[in-house]
Amino acid sequence: MLEFRTLGTIELCGEDGTPIHEPLRHTKRTALLAYLATPNPIRLHRRETLIALLWPELDEHHGRGILRHELYELRRALGPDILCSDGRELVGVDGDRLWCDARAFGDQLADGHLMEALDLVRGEFLPGLHVAGGEFDRWLDGERGQVARRAGKAAERLSMLASAKGNLPGAVLWARRWTDLAPYDETAWSRLVSLLDQSGDRAGALSAYAEFASRLREDLEIEPAPETRELVEGIRTRNTIAGNSDPVPQPSVPVVIAIRPVENLTGNARHDLLARRLTDRLAGAIAELHFVEVVVGSETPWATAVVSANLYEHPGGLQARTQLVESDASDRVLAAPQPVVLDPAPGDEELDEVAARVLAPVAAQYDPRMPIAFVGGVPARTPTWRAWLEFIQGSEAFGAYRFGEAARRLRRANEIDPAFVKAGVFAAIAVAYCGDPAGAEALATESLRAGEETATEYERHFAAWLLAELRGRRAEAYRACSDICNITTHPVFLFMCGREAYRLNRPEEALGLLNRVEPGGQGWWRRWFEIYEVVGGSLHVLGAHHAELDAVMGGRARYPEALEPMRAEVRTRAALSEPRAVLDVVDQATTLRPKLVTPADVAWTAAQELDAHGHPDAGAVSRQKGLAWVAHRPEPTRADLLLAVRLLLESGELQQAAERLQELAPFEDLESLGLAGLLAAAADDAEAAAGVIEQLKGLQNPYLSGRHLLHVTGIHAALGDHAEAIDTLRRALAAGLPFGVELHALPILRPLASSPAFENLLRPRGVGGGMQDMHAAPGRPSAVLAVVR
C-alpha cells in the first residue's frame, strides 16, 4: 500500500517505503491528490467540483482537459489502480491502495484511540501548500482548522484522563501538547499553568504564562484574559504570602468515593462483625467500577462523595440503610437507596443486594457512559445494579440509533426493577422511534402505574412529556419539559424544553434555552445531533443567517460525518445565496451512511431552500442528486422510494412520478396518500383529489399529530383552493403538527406564499425584536424571515 503523509509534512512513499517525488513537484497536482485522498470516509468527487476548486478560470471544456491530464499523471506516477471512478463524472482514490495519515487520524479518533491519533499529527495539515485563485485555499483553511481543533480536543481529553488517574506528569505532558496544537487557546494555557502549579513546578507555571502572554502580544497585539491574569496572580501571591515555593496540595483524582465504616446502631455488639463484612463488601463492589477510586475511612475530606451505611433492628431481622452524599460544604444527599432487610447471619447474596443498591446511584452520578445523573441531587429511589447495567447498555444502543435493541434492554431494566420508572419511560421512547406509538403509550402508562408509589416527581413529568408528545399535545409537552427543568438543568432536558418551544413556533424562547446547552458531552447524548437543526431552524426563521451559519458549522466541525448538521448547513447556505456550496455539501452527504436522516433528505431540503431563496436551477440539480442516491442504494426503503416520487413530482416529471407511485400500491400510509392526492390535482382530476382528501380526513389514528392535515393542505393548495388550504393548515397546527423551519419552504405550501394569512400563520411567536439587532447584518431581512419567496 502506498502512503501519503499530510500532517506536518507532505510525503509520498511506495509500498517498499521509497519516496515518490514526481507528483509533489507540482502544486495543483499535490492539491488534487490531497483533496481526493484525505476525506474520511473516502468518497468520489464530481469532476466539475474539482475543476471549480483548482481551475475556476477555465471553461468546462478546457477544465476537463487539464483535469484529465492531471489524473493521467497521477496514475502514471502512482499506478493505474490508484484512482477509481464511475466512468465519466465521478472520480476518487482507492482507499485500499493509498493510506493517508489524515484519514487514519479521523479513524483513530472515531475508535477512541486518542494517543494513536495524536502520534500521527506532526504539525499543520499540508504545511506550506497554497493554490492561488481558486476555492482550494478556502477548503484547506477549513481542514487545517478542523484538524487542529480535533487534535487539541484529543490532547485535552488525554490530559483530563491522566489527571483523573492521579498521573500529574502525564496530565502536564498532554496539556503541553494541547498548547502546541492550539498556540492561542487560552483554555489550554490556563490548564497547563494550573497543572504545573499543582505538580509543584511554580516556576514552570509562571514561565508558561509568560510564554503565552508574550505570544499574544507579539502575534495578536492583545493581552491574556482577566481570568488568566487572576489565576497567575493567585499563584504568585499565594506563594509569596506562604513564604514557600511549594504549591498548596491539590486533589489529583477528581472522582474518589469514600466508604465510611458501617455503623451498628442496633445496640447489639454481636452485629459488629456484620457491619465490618458489609463495609468490605461495599468497598469491593465500588472498587470494581473503572471510573472511580475508592478509599475506606472516617476522615477523607478530599473525597468527591461518601457512601455511608447503618444497621438497624427490624421485625424481619436487620435493616441496612445506605446514602450517597456529596463531600463538600453542603453535604448534599445525592441518593438514598431503598433499605434492604437482612437475616442476622446473612449470606453473600444478601450483602450483594445492599451493594447493588449503592452501585446504581454511584454510576448514575459518575459513570461517563451516562449523560443523565439522578436529577438535581434530589434523593431518589434507585434501581438495582443489574437493572442499571441494562439501562446503561440500552442507553448506548439508543444513542447508536439501534432503537429495537434499546427498547429491549430498557424494558428489561424496568422488568428487573418495576420501580425504575425512568427505564420504562425511556424504553417507551425507543418503542416510539421503532414506529409503534401505541406500544410506546401503553408501555409508558404501565411503567408509571407499576411504579406509582415510588415514582419521583421528575419521572412523573418525564412520562407526562412522552404521553403528550405521542398525542401531539404541544402545550402539555412543553409544560412537562418546563417542569423537569425546574428540577434539573441537565442539558438533555434543556434541549427537550428548547425543542418544544421551537415546535410551538417560539424561536427566541427556544434559543434562550438552547444557548445553555453544551452539545456533545457523554453517554448517548454525545451522538445526538438534532440540537444543531433546532438551533439553526430557530435562527433561520428569525432571519439571523450569519449567526445560523456559525451555529451549524459548529455542528459540522464536531460531527463531520453526521447528516443532521449537513441538512442544517444546506438550509443556511441557501439563505446566504451560496448555491455552489449547497451542492458541494449535498455531494458530501451522498457518500455517507444514513441513520435517521438520509442523503436524499439532505438533497430534498437543499432543493426546497434553493428554490425558496431564488436558485431554482441549483434546486433542480439537488433533486437529481437525491434521485441518483436513491437509485444507487442497494436496498432502498419504502420511505426512500416515496421520497423519490416526491422529488420527481417537484421536478415536473409527473408521468414518471405516477408510474413510480403505482409500483408502491396499496396507498395506506400518509406519504403515499398525500402523493396520490397531489398527482391527481396536478392532472386536474379534482374528483380523485377530493377522494384522497376525504380519505385523509377520515383517518382515526390518535397519533397523527396533524400530519394528515398537512397533506390535505398541500392538495387543497394544488387545486387552487387557498382559503381552505390555510384553514386546514391552521387546524393541523392546532392538532399538534410541530412547527418547523421547513414549513416556510415546503413545495406543497408554495402556492400560499403570497397570502398574508399564511405569512401571519407561520410568523414566529413571542419575538421581541432583539434578534434583529443581535444577528441581522445591515441590509439583510428583518428578524422575521420572509416566508417562501
C-alpha positions in Angstrom: 0.0 0.0 0.0 1.3 3.5 -0.9 1.5 6.1 1.9 0.6 9.8 1.7 1.5 11.9 4.7 0.0 15.3 5.1 0.1 16.2 8.9 3.3 18.3 9.4 4.8 17.2 6.1 3.9 16.3 2.6 5.4 13.0 1.6 4.5 10.1 -0.7 6.1 6.7 -0.3 5.8 3.5 -2.4 4.9 0.1 -1.0 8.6 -0.5 -0.2 9.0 2.8 1.6 10.8 4.5 -1.3 9.9 8.2 -1.6 7.8 9.2 -4.7 8.7 12.8 -5.6 7.2 13.5 -9.0 3.6 14.3 -8.1 4.7 16.6 -5.3 6.7 18.8 -7.6 3.5 20.3 -8.9 1.4 22.4 -6.6 -2.0 21.7 -8.2 -1.3 18.0 -8.7 -0.4 17.8 -5.0 -3.6 19.7 -4.1 -5.7 17.4 -6.3 -4.3 14.3 -4.7 -4.8 15.7 -1.2 -8.4 16.6 -1.9 -9.1 13.1 -3.2 -7.2 11.2 -0.6 -7.9 12.9 2.7 -11.7 12.9 3.2 -12.9 10.5 5.9 -14.7 8.4 4.8 -13.2 8.2 1.3 -15.6 9.2 -1.4 -15.9 10.0 -5.1 -16.0 13.6 -6.3 -17.6 15.3 -9.2 -15.2 16.5 -11.9 -17.0 19.8 -12.1 -16.3 20.3 -8.4 -12.6 19.5 -8.8 -12.4 22.0 -11.7 -14.1 24.8 -9.7 -11.7 24.0 -6.8 -8.5 24.3 -8.7 -9.1 25.8 -12.2 -12.0 28.2 -11.8 -10.7 30.5 -14.5 -11.1 27.8 -17.2 -14.3 27.0 -19.1 -15.7 23.5 -18.8 -14.0 22.1 -21.9 -10.5 23.3 -21.0 -11.1 22.5 -17.3 -12.0 18.9 -18.1 -8.9 18.6 -20.4 -6.5 19.7 -17.7 -8.2 17.6 -15.1 -7.8 14.5 -17.3 -4.1 15.3 -17.8 -3.5 15.7 -14.0 -5.4 12.4 -13.3 -3.3 10.7 -16.0 -0.1 11.9 -14.4 -1.2 10.7 -11.0 -1.9 7.2 -12.5 1.4 7.2 -14.2 3.3 8.1 -11.0 1.3 6.0 -8.5 0.0 3.1 -10.5 -3.1 2.6 -12.8 -5.3 1.3 -9.9 -4.8 4.2 -7.5 -7.7 6.1 -8.9 -11.3 4.9 -9.3 -14.4 6.4 -10.9 -17.9 5.7 -12.1 -16.9 6.3 -15.7 -17.3 9.9 -16.7 -18.5 12.2 -13.8 -17.1 10.9 -10.5 -13.5 10.2 -9.5 -11.6 9.4 -6.3 -8.8 7.4 -4.9 -8.9 3.7 -3.9 -8.6 3.8 -0.1 -7.3 0.2 0.0 -4.4 1.2 -2.3 -3.4 4.6 -0.7 -3.1 5.0 3.0 -3.3 8.6 4.2 -2.4 9.9 7.7 -5.3 12.4 7.7 -7.9 9.7 7.2 -6.1 7.4 9.7 -6.2 10.3 12.2 -10.0 10.5 11.9 -10.4 6.7 12.2 -8.3 6.6 15.3 -10.3 9.4 16.9 -13.6 7.7 16.0 -12.4 4.5 17.7 -11.3 6.3 20.8 -7.6 5.7 20.2 -6.5 9.3 21.2 -2.8 8.7 21.7 -2.5 6.8 18.4 -4.4 9.6 16.7 -2.1 12.3 18.1 1.0 10.3 17.1 0.0 10.9 13.5 -0.1 14.7 13.9 3.4 16.1 13.4 2.3 19.6 12.5 0.0 21.6 10.3 -2.2 19.9 7.7 -0.5 20.2 4.2 2.1 22.7 5.5 3.2 25.4 3.0 0.7 24.4 0.3 -1.1 27.3 -1.3 -3.1 27.4 -4.5 -4.0 31.0 -5.7 -7.2 31.9 -7.4 -9.5 29.1 -6.5 -11.6 27.6 -3.8 -8.9 25.2 -2.7 -7.4 27.6 -0.2 -10.7 28.1 1.5 -11.2 24.3 1.8 -7.6 24.0 3.0 -8.1 26.6 5.7 -11.2 24.8 6.9 -9.4 21.5 7.0 -6.4 22.9 8.8 -8.7 24.4 11.5 -10.6 21.2 11.9 -7.5 19.0 12.3 -6.1 21.5 14.8 -9.4 21.6 16.8 -9.9 17.8 16.8 -6.3 17.2 17.8 -6.5 19.8 20.5 -9.6 18.2 21.9 -7.9 14.8 21.9 -4.9 16.2 23.9 -7.3 17.9 26.3 -9.1 14.7 26.9 -5.9 12.8 27.5 -4.8 15.4 30.0 -8.1 15.1 31.8 -7.9 11.3 31.8 -4.3 11.4 33.2 -5.3 13.8 35.9 -8.3 11.6 36.8 -5.9 8.7 37.4 -3.6 10.8 39.6 -1.0 11.0 36.9 0.0 14.6 37.1 3.2 14.3 34.9 1.1 12.7 32.2 -1.6 15.4 32.6 1.1 18.1 32.2 2.6 16.3 29.2 -0.7 16.3 27.3 -1.6 19.8 28.3 1.7 20.9 26.7 0.8 19.0 23.6 -2.5 20.8 23.6 -0.8 24.2 23.7 1.5 23.1 20.8 -1.6 22.2 18.8 -3.6 25.3 19.8 -0.9 28.0 20.5 -3.5 30.8 21.1 -6.1 28.8 23.0 -6.3 30.4 26.4 -8.1 27.5 28.0 -5.2 25.2 27.0 -2.6 27.5 28.5 -4.7 28.1 31.7 -4.9 24.3 32.2 -1.1 23.9 31.7 -0.4 26.7 34.2 -2.8 25.1 36.8 -1.3 21.6 36.3 2.3 22.8 36.6 1.3 24.6 39.8 -0.4 21.5 41.2 2.6 19.4 40.4 4.9 21.7 42.4 6.5 23.5 39.5 5.7 27.1 40.4 8.5 28.5 38.2 7.3 26.3 35.3 3.7 27.6 35.7 4.8 31.3 35.7 7.2 30.6 32.7 4.4 29.0 30.7 2.2 32.0 31.4 5.0 34.4 30.3 5.4 32.5 27.1 1.7 32.6 26.3 1.4 36.3 27.2 4.4 37.2 25.0 3.0 35.2 22.1 -0.4 37.0 22.3 1.3 40.4 22.5 3.7 39.8 19.6 1.4 37.9 17.3 -2.0 39.3 18.0 -1.3 42.5 19.9 -3.7 41.5 22.7 -3.4 40.7 26.4 -4.5 37.5 28.2 -8.0 37.5 29.7 -8.6 38.9 33.2 -9.4 35.3 34.4 -6.0 34.0 33.3 -4.1 37.0 34.8 -6.0 36.5 38.1 -5.0 32.8 38.1 -1.4 33.6 37.7 -1.5 36.4 40.2 -3.0 34.0 42.7 -0.1 31.6 42.2 2.4 34.5 42.8 0.6 35.9 45.8 -0.2 32.6 47.5 3.4 31.5 47.4 4.7 34.9 48.4 2.5 35.0 51.5 3.3 31.4 52.4 7.0 32.1 52.0 7.3 28.7 50.5 7.8 27.6 46.9 5.7 24.5 47.3 2.1 24.9 46.0 -0.9 24.2 48.0 -1.7 20.5 47.8 -4.5 19.8 45.2 -6.6 16.7 44.8 -5.2 14.6 42.0 -8.1 12.4 41.4 -11.4 14.1 40.5 -13.7 11.1 41.4 -12.9 9.5 44.8 -15.6 7.6 46.6 -15.0 7.3 50.4 -16.6 4.3 52.2 -17.5 5.1 55.8 -17.2 2.1 58.1 -20.7 0.8 58.5 -22.2 1.7 61.9 -24.0 -0.9 64.0 -26.9 1.1 65.5 -28.8 -2.0 66.8 -27.3 -1.7 70.3 -26.2 -5.4 70.0 -22.5 -5.9 69.7 -22.8 -9.3 68.1 -23.7 -7.4 64.9 -20.4 -5.6 64.7 -18.9 -8.4 62.6 -21.8 -8.0 60.1 -21.0 -4.2 59.9 -17.4 -5.0 59.1 -18.4 -7.6 56.5 -20.8 -5.0 54.9 -18.1 -2.3 54.8 -15.7 -4.7 53.0 -18.5 -5.7 50.5 -19.4 -2.1 49.7 -15.7 -1.2 49.2 -15.1 -4.2 47.0 -18.1 -3.6 44.8 -17.4 0.1 44.2 -13.7 -0.7 43.6 -14.9 -2.7 40.6 -16.2 0.5 38.9 -13.4 1.6 36.5 -14.4 5.3 36.6 -13.9 5.9 40.4 -11.2 5.3 43.0 -12.2 4.0 46.5 -10.9 4.8 50.0 -12.2 3.5 53.3 -12.1 5.7 56.4 -13.9 8.2 58.5 -11.8 11.2 57.6 -11.5 11.7 53.9 -12.1 15.5 53.2 -10.6 15.2 49.6 -13.2 12.6 48.5 -15.7 13.5 45.8 -18.6 11.7 47.6 -19.1 9.5 50.6 -21.1 6.2 50.9 -22.4 5.6 54.4 -24.4 2.7 55.8 -26.1 1.9 59.1 -27.6 -1.3 60.6 -30.9 -1.1 62.5 -33.2 -3.5 64.2 -36.1 -4.6 62.1 -39.1 -7.0 62.6 -37.7 -9.2 59.8 -34.1 -9.2 61.1 -31.8 -6.3 60.4 -32.2 -3.3 58.1 -29.3 -1.8 56.1 -29.8 1.8 55.1 -27.3 3.5 52.8 -26.7 7.0 51.4 -24.5 8.7 48.8 -23.6 12.2 50.0 -21.6 14.8 48.1 -18.4 15.5 50.1 -18.4 19.3 50.2 -19.6 22.0 52.5 -23.2 21.3 51.5 -23.1 17.6 52.3 -25.8 17.3 49.7 -27.6 13.9 49.6 -27.3 12.5 46.1 -29.3 9.4 46.7 -30.9 7.4 49.5 -31.4 3.8 48.1 -34.2 1.6 49.2 -33.3 -0.1 52.5 -32.6 -3.8 52.5 -33.8 -6.2 55.2 -31.1 -8.8 56.1 -31.0 -12.0 58.1 -29.0 -11.6 61.3 -26.5 -14.0 59.7 -26.8 -13.0 56.0 -25.2 -14.8 53.1 -23.1 -13.1 50.5 -26.1 -12.7 48.1 -27.9 -10.5 50.7 -24.9 -8.3 51.1 -24.6 -8.1 47.3 -28.1 -6.7 47.2 -27.1 -3.9 49.6 -24.0 -3.2 47.4 -26.2 -3.2 44.3 -28.4 -0.5 45.7 -25.4 1.7 46.2 -23.7 0.9 42.9 -26.5 2.3 40.8 -26.5 5.9 42.2 -22.7 6.0 42.1 -22.9 5.0 38.4 -25.7 7.4 37.8 -23.6 10.3 39.1 -20.1 9.4 37.8 -20.3 6.8 35.0 -19.0 8.6 31.8 -21.2 6.4 29.7 -24.3 8.1 31.1 -25.5 11.6 30.4 -28.2 11.8 33.0 -27.5 11.8 36.7 -30.1 11.5 39.3 -31.6 14.9 38.7 -30.8 17.9 40.8 -29.2 15.9 43.6 -32.6 15.0 44.9 -32.6 11.7 46.8 -34.3 9.2 44.6 -35.4 5.6 44.9 -32.5 4.0 43.0 -32.6 0.8 40.9 -30.6 -2.4 41.4 -27.2 -2.8 39.8 -28.5 -5.4 37.3 -31.2 -3.0 36.3 -28.8 -0.2 36.0 -26.4 -2.2 33.8 -29.3 -3.0 31.4 -30.2 0.7 31.4 -26.6 1.7 30.5 -26.5 -0.7 27.6 -29.9 0.3 26.4 -29.0 4.0 26.6 -25.8 3.3 24.5 -27.9 1.4 21.9 -30.4 4.3 21.8 -27.5 6.8 21.1 -26.3 4.5 18.3 -29.8 4.5 16.7 -30.3 0.8 17.5 -33.8 1.5 18.8 -35.0 -2.1 18.8 -32.1 -3.2 21.0 -32.6 -0.1 23.1 -36.2 -0.9 23.7 -35.5 -4.5 24.7 -32.7 -3.6 27.2 -34.5 -0.6 28.7 -37.7 -2.6 29.1 -35.6 -5.4 30.7 -34.2 -2.8 33.2 -37.8 -1.9 34.1 -38.8 -5.6 34.4 -35.9 -6.3 36.8 -36.9 -3.4 38.9 -40.5 -2.2 38.3 -40.0 0.9 40.4 -37.3 2.0 38.0 -39.9 4.2 36.1 -37.3 6.2 34.2 -36.2 3.0 32.4 -39.7 2.2 31.4 -40.4 5.7 30.0 -37.0 5.6 28.1 -38.0 2.2 26.7 -41.2 3.7 25.5 -39.4 6.4 23.7 -37.3 3.8 21.9 -40.5 1.9 21.0 -41.9 5.1 19.5 -38.8 5.5 17.4 -39.4 2.0 16.2 -42.7 3.3 14.7 -45.1 1.9 17.4 -46.7 4.9 19.2 -49.5 2.8 20.6 -47.0 0.4 22.1 -45.0 3.3 23.5 -48.0 4.9 25.1 -49.0 1.5 26.7 -45.5 0.9 28.0 -45.1 4.4 29.5 -48.6 4.2 31.1 -47.9 0.7 32.6 -44.4 1.7 33.8 -45.9 4.7 35.6 -48.7 2.6 37.1 -46.3 -0.1 38.3 -44.1 2.4 40.0 -46.8 4.7 41.2 -45.8 4.6 44.8 -42.1 5.1 44.3 -42.0 7.3 41.1 -40.2 10.6 41.6 -41.6 14.0 40.6 -39.1 14.0 37.7 -40.2 10.6 36.5 -43.8 11.7 36.5 -43.0 14.8 34.4 -40.9 12.7 32.1 -43.8 10.3 31.5 -46.2 13.2 31.1 -44.0 14.7 28.4 -43.9 11.5 26.4 -47.6 10.9 26.6 -48.3 14.5 25.5 -45.7 14.2 22.7 -47.3 11.0 21.4 -50.7 12.6 21.2 -49.5 15.8 19.7 -50.5 17.9 22.7 -47.7 20.5 22.2 -48.5 22.9 25.0 -48.7 20.0 27.5 -45.4 18.6 26.3 -43.8 22.0 26.7 -45.2 22.4 30.2 -44.0 18.9 31.3 -40.5 19.8 30.0 -40.5 23.1 31.8 -41.5 21.3 35.0 -38.5 18.9 34.5 -36.2 21.9 34.0 -37.4 23.4 37.3 -35.9 20.3 38.9 -32.7 19.9 36.9 -30.7 22.0 34.4 -29.2 18.9 32.8 -28.5 19.7 29.0 -30.7 16.8 27.8 -33.8 18.3 29.4 -32.9 21.9 28.5 -32.7 20.7 24.9 -36.0 18.9 25.1 -37.6 22.1 26.5 -36.0 24.2 23.8 -37.2 21.9 21.1 -40.7 22.0 22.4 -40.6 25.8 22.4 -39.4 25.6 18.8 -42.2 23.3 17.8 -44.6 25.8 19.2 -43.0 28.4 16.9 -41.4 30.4 19.7 -37.8 30.6 18.4 -36.4 33.2 20.7 -37.7 31.3 23.7 -36.1 28.1 22.2 -32.8 29.8 21.7 -32.8 31.2 25.3 -32.9 27.5 26.5 -30.6 26.0 23.9 -27.9 28.6 24.4 -27.4 27.0 27.8 -26.8 23.6 26.3 -23.4 22.2 25.5 -23.6 19.7 22.7 -21.7 16.5 22.9 -20.8 15.5 26.4 -21.0 11.9 27.4 -23.3 8.9 27.2 -25.8 8.6 24.3 -26.2 12.4 24.3 -22.7 12.7 22.7 -24.1 11.3 19.4 -27.4 13.2 19.3 -27.2 15.8 16.5 -30.7 17.2 16.4 -29.7 20.2 18.5 -27.9 21.8 15.5 -31.1 21.6 13.4 -33.2 23.1 16.2 -30.8 26.0 16.9 -30.3 26.5 13.2 -34.0 26.4 12.4 -34.8 28.9 15.2 -32.2 31.4 13.9 -33.4 30.8 10.3 -36.9 31.8 10.9 -35.6 34.9 12.7 -33.6 35.9 9.7 -30.3 35.6 11.6 -28.5 33.6 8.9 -24.9 34.6 9.8 -25.4 33.5 13.4 -27.2 30.4 12.0 -24.1 29.6 9.9 -21.8 29.9 12.9 -24.1 27.6 14.9 -24.5 24.8 12.3 -20.8 24.9 11.3 -20.0 24.2 15.0 -22.0 21.0 14.5 -20.2 20.2 11.2 -16.8 20.6 12.9 -17.9 18.4 15.9 -19.6 15.8 13.8 -18.2 16.0 10.2 -19.9 12.7 9.2 -23.3 13.3 10.6 -26.1 14.1 8.2 -28.2 16.3 10.5 -25.7 19.2 10.7 -25.3 18.9 6.9 -29.0 19.3 6.5 -28.9 22.4 8.6 -25.9 23.7 6.6 -27.6 23.5 3.2 -30.6 25.4 4.6 -28.3 28.1 5.9 -26.1 28.4 2.8 -29.2 28.6 0.5 -30.4 31.6 2.6 -27.0 33.2 2.2 -27.2 32.7 -1.6 -24.3 30.2 -1.8 -25.8 27.6 -4.3 -22.5 26.1 -5.2 -21.6 25.5 -1.6 -25.0 23.9 -1.0 -24.4 21.4 -3.8 -21.0 20.6 -2.5 -22.5 19.7 0.8 -25.1 17.5 -0.9 -22.2 15.8 -2.7 -20.5 15.1 0.6 -23.8 13.8 2.1 -24.3 11.3 -0.7 -21.1 9.5 0.3 -22.2 8.9 3.9 -24.2 6.2 5.6 -27.7 7.1 6.6 -29.2 6.8 10.1 -32.4 8.7 10.9 -31.6 11.2 8.1 -30.6 10.1 4.6 -28.5 11.8 2.0 -31.7 12.1 -0.1 -33.3 14.0 2.8 -30.4 16.4 2.7 -30.8 16.8 -1.1 -34.5 17.4 -0.8 -34.0 20.1 1.9 -31.4 21.7 -0.2 -33.7 21.8 -3.2 -36.5 23.3 -1.2 -34.3 26.0 0.2 -32.6 26.8 -3.0 -36.0 27.3 -4.7 -37.2 29.4 -1.8 -34.2 31.6 -1.9 -34.1 32.3 -5.6 -31.9 29.5 -7.0 -34.3 27.1 -8.9 -31.6 25.8 -11.3 -29.4 24.7 -8.4 -32.6 23.3 -6.7 -33.2 21.1 -9.8 -29.7 19.8 -9.6 -30.1 18.9 -6.0 -33.2 17.0 -6.7 -31.4 15.0 -9.3 -28.7 14.2 -6.8 -31.3 12.9 -4.4 -32.9 10.8 -7.1 -29.5 9.4 -8.0 -28.7 8.4 -4.4 -32.0 6.5 -4.1 -31.4 4.8 -7.5 -28.0 3.6 -6.4 -28.9 2.5 -2.9 -28.6 -1.3 -2.8 -31.8 -1.8 -0.8 -33.9 1.3 -0.7 -36.6 1.5 1.9 -40.2 2.4 1.2 -39.5 5.9 2.6 -36.6 6.3 0.1 -38.8 5.3 -2.8 -41.6 7.6 -1.7 -39.2 10.5 -1.4 -38.0 9.7 -5.0 -41.6 10.0 -6.1 -41.9 13.4 -4.4 -38.6 14.6 -6.0 -39.9 13.6 -9.4 -43.2 15.3 -8.8 -41.4 18.5 -7.7 -39.2 18.3 -10.8 -42.2 18.3 -13.0 -41.8 14.6 -14.1 -45.5 13.8 -13.4 -45.8 10.7 -15.6 -42.7 9.1 -14.1 -43.8 10.1 -10.6 -47.2 8.5 -11.2 -45.7 5.3 -12.5 -43.2 5.0 -9.6 -46.0 5.6 -7.1 -48.2 3.0 -8.7 -45.5 0.4 -8.1 -45.8 1.1 -4.4 -49.5 0.5 -4.1 -51.5 0.0 -2.0 -51.6 3.5 -0.6 -52.2 3.2 3.1 -49.5 5.4 4.7 -49.8 9.2 4.8 -46.9 9.9 2.4 -48.3 7.7 -0.4 -51.8 9.0 0.1 -50.6 12.6 0.0 -48.6 12.0 -3.1 -51.6 10.3 -4.8 -53.7 13.4 -4.0 -51.0 15.8 -5.3 -50.6 13.8 -8.6 -54.4 13.8 -9.0 -54.5 17.6 -8.5 -51.6 18.1 -11.0 -53.5 16.0 -13.5 -56.6 18.3 -13.0 -58.5 15.3 -11.6 -60.4 17.2 -8.9 -62.7 14.2 -8.2 -59.8 11.9 -7.4 -58.0 14.5 -5.4 -61.2 15.1 -3.4 -61.4 11.4 -2.7 -57.9 11.4 -1.2 -58.8 14.4 0.9 -61.8 12.6 2.4 -59.7 9.5 3.0 -57.0 11.5 4.8 -59.6 13.4 6.9 -61.3 10.2 7.8 -58.2 8.7 9.5 -58.8 7.9 13.1 -55.2 7.3 14.3 -54.8 9.3 17.5 -51.0 9.6 17.0 -51.1 11.6 13.7 -50.5 15.0 15.3 -52.0 16.8 12.4 -49.6 15.3 9.8 -52.6 14.0 7.8 -54.0 17.5 7.6 -50.7 18.9 6.3 -51.1 16.5 3.3 -54.7 17.8 2.9 -53.4 21.3 3.0 -51.0 20.6 0.1 -53.7 19.0 -2.0 -56.1 22.0 -1.5 -53.2 24.4 -2.4 -52.5 22.4 -5.6 -56.2 22.6 -6.5 -56.1 26.4 -6.1 -58.4 26.4 -3.0 -56.0 28.6 -1.0 -58.5 29.7 1.7 -59.4 26.1 2.5 -55.7 25.2 2.4 -54.8 27.9 5.0 -57.7 26.9 7.2 -56.7 23.3 7.1 -53.1 24.2 7.9 -54.3 26.1 10.9 -56.3 23.0 12.1 -53.2 20.9 11.5 -51.1 23.1 13.8 -53.9 23.0 16.4 -54.0 19.2 16.2 -50.3 19.0 17.1 -48.4 19.4 13.9 -45.0 20.6 15.2 -43.8 23.8 13.7 -40.5 23.6 11.8 -38.5 25.8 9.6 -39.3 23.5 6.6 -42.8 24.8 6.6 -41.5 28.1 5.1 -40.0 26.4 2.1 -42.2 23.2 1.7 -43.1 23.0 -2.0 -46.7 21.9 -1.4 -47.2 25.2 0.5 -45.5 27.4 -2.0 -48.8 28.4 -3.7 -49.8 30.0 -0.4 -46.7 32.2 -0.1 -48.3 35.4 -1.3 -51.2 35.2 1.2 -50.9 37.5 4.3 -53.0 34.9 6.2 -50.4 32.2 5.5 -47.5 34.5 6.4 -49.2 35.5 9.6 -49.9 31.8 10.5 -46.2 31.0 10.3 -44.9 34.2 11.8 -42.7 33.5 14.8 -44.4 33.9 18.1 -43.0 35.7 21.1 -40.4 37.6 19.1 -39.3 40.7 21.0 -37.1 42.3 18.3 -33.8 41.6 20.0 -32.7 39.1 17.5 -32.7 41.5 14.6 -30.3 43.9 16.4 -28.1 41.0 17.5 -27.8 39.0 14.3 -29.2 40.6 11.2 -26.5 42.3 9.1 -27.1 45.7 7.5 -29.4 45.4 4.5 -30.4 41.9 5.4 -34.0 40.7 6.1 -35.6 41.7 9.4 -35.9 39.3 12.3 -39.0 37.8 10.9 -38.0 35.7 7.9 -40.0 36.4 4.8 -42.0 33.3 4.1 -41.4 31.3 0.9 -40.0 33.7 -1.7 
